[in-house]
């Protein structure tokens, strides 16, 4: 499953999510800019996975060009939802920029990052 969220010009995608799933886990590669405009769509997709019973969701962050505060709140909320159901959100391969933001906010000590 793939999802592209168009940029503000309505033409070029500024954010893309590519999913691969099995019966209990879902992995997603994130590419582009995860910001105030695109984070709600990611949240909607992750909520659907939680409702469908996925207990481990892995987000590959290596393709992110930008990581905004709204995305961080999505990560925290989805992680809380998954933990309440016995699962977890795993963030993998954060770029240098994403690692710095996670560190500055203290989320590197709260969220599972590999």
Secondary structure, DSSP 8 states (H G I E B T S, - for coil): -EEEEE-TTSSSEEEEEEEEE-SSEEEEEEEEEESTTTHHHHHHHHHHHHHTT--EEEEEEEEEEEE-HHHHHHHHHHHHHHHHTT-EEEEES--HHHHHHHHHHTGGGTSEE-
